[in-house]
Amino acid sequence: MKQTKLLVSLVAVFALLILLSNVSAFVQTPFGVEVSGVDVTSTGGPNIAAFAGQTIPVRVTFTATDNATDVRVKADIAGVKSHDFVSERFDVLKNKTYSRLINIQVPFDIDPDEQLQLEVTIENKARGIVASRQIPIGAQRESYVVQILNVAMDQKVQAGEVLPIDLV
């Protein structure tokens, strides 16, 4: 009985090791990231400045270490209520280098005092997220830009009367 349990345990461990070796990431890390034309691949790289409402180009470059299907590059700004920005799905071949460009819209309602994090991931349907990077983004607002956030006024207007309007 003990021999059977030991044999089953060894087979289970062996199967798990084989499974884990097959689930390895297919992306050579660290992968390259360029934000607004600035290479931010190295850790501790520059803190990229972004203005509210600006569209910033993010180029992701990586070398595939294995064949994979349904791969996509995804980016989002952590902590900001917005949708993810993703590339189209594509297949990768071992030892080939791939480059994808994603344009990210910085939201208008950012807090300039808060440090934003741009999270860039490479994923596929079968393995999920296989590589990820976080890049600090320094948010700021444009000078001399007027944006109307709210208008308050009476619903009924009489001709010839003064109409008070509160603008934010």
N, C-alpha and C positions, 0 to 999 in steps of 0.2 A: 504494500500500500504506500509506504514512504517513497519507494523507488518510482512509483507511478506519479506521485505528486511532484517529486523532484524533476522527473522527465517533462511533465507538463509545464512546470515553471521555466525550465530551460528553453523549451520550445517557444513559450510565450515571450521570453526576453529576446530570443533570437529573432522572432518575427517582428517585434517592436523595433529592434535595431535596423532591420531591413526596411521597414516602413519609414522610419525617420530619415534614413539615408536617401530614400526616394522622394521625400517631401522637401528637400533642400531648396533654397531660393535659387532662381534662375537668373539673378542679377548680380553682377560683380559690384561689390560695395567698396568704398563709397561711390555713389553715382554722382554725376556732374549736374549742378544746378546753376543757371544763369538768370538773374532777375534784373530786368531793365538794362541788359547789356553788361552787368557786373557779375563776374564769376564769384559765387558764394560757396563753392565746393568745400573749401577748407573750413574746419571748425574754427570758431572764433573769428570768422570773416567779417567784412564790413556790415554795419547796420544800415540796411537799405531804407531810404526815405521814400514815402509815398504820400500823395495828397488825396484828400477825400474826393471820391468820384472819379479818380484817375483809373485808367486801364493800364495795367502793368504786364508786360510780356514775361513769361517764365518758360525758359527752355530747359528741358530735362534730357540728359544724354547718359546712356548706359550701354554696357556690353553684356550680352546674354551669355550665361555660362551653361545653358541647357536649352533645348527646344521647349517652347510653351505656346499655348493657344489662348485666345481671348484675353490678351494683355491690354491694360490701359494705364495711362498716367492720370493721376487725380491730384487736385490742389484745392485747398480751402484755407480761409483765414480763421484760425481758431478763436473762439470767443465772440464771433460776430455772427449775428443771425443772417445768414445768406445761404445760397445754394452752393453745391460743390461745382467746381469747374473741371471737366474731364475731357480727355482726348477720345478719339474714336478707338474702338477695339481693333487690335491687330495681332498677328502671330509673330513670334520671334524665333530665330534660328541660332544655334550654338555658335559662339565666337564671332557674332556679328554685332556691330555697334549701331544703336538706334538713337534718334533724336526726335523729340516731340515738343511742339510749341503750344502753350496754353495762355490765353489772355484772361487775366483776372481783373474783375471790377472791384476796386476798393469802395466800400459803402460810403455814402454821404454822412451817415449818422455815427461817425467814429468819435471817440474821446481822444483828443490829441495828447493827453497826459498818460494814456494807457499804452503799454507796449504790446503790439500785435505780433502773433506768430503765424507765419505762413507754413502750413504743413503740406509737404509734397510726398505722395506715395506712388508706388508702382504695385499693381495688383493684377490678378487674373481670377477667373471664376473658380477654378479648381483649387487654388492654394490660398486665396485671399490676399492680404497685404504681404508682399515679400520683401519690400524695402521702404524705408520712410526717412524723411529728413525734416527738421524744423528750422526755419530761417526767421530771425527777428526782423520785424518791419517797424520803422519809426513813422508813425502817422502824424500828419499835420494838415492844417487847413490853408487853403490859398488866401493870400491877402487880397483885399479889394473885391471879393466875390460876395454878392448879395444873394441870399437864398430865402425865399418866403416860406416860413414853416407853418404859420397859422394866420387866418384872417377872421376877425370878429366884427360883426356889424348888425344893425337891425335888418329884419327880413322884409319890412315894408318901407317903401320910399315914396315921399311926396315931392312932386315937381316944385322946384324953387326953394326947398328947405336944405339946410346943411345936413350932410350925412357923416356922422362920426364913424371912423374905421380904426380899429386897433390891429396893427400888423406886428407879427413876431418874426 
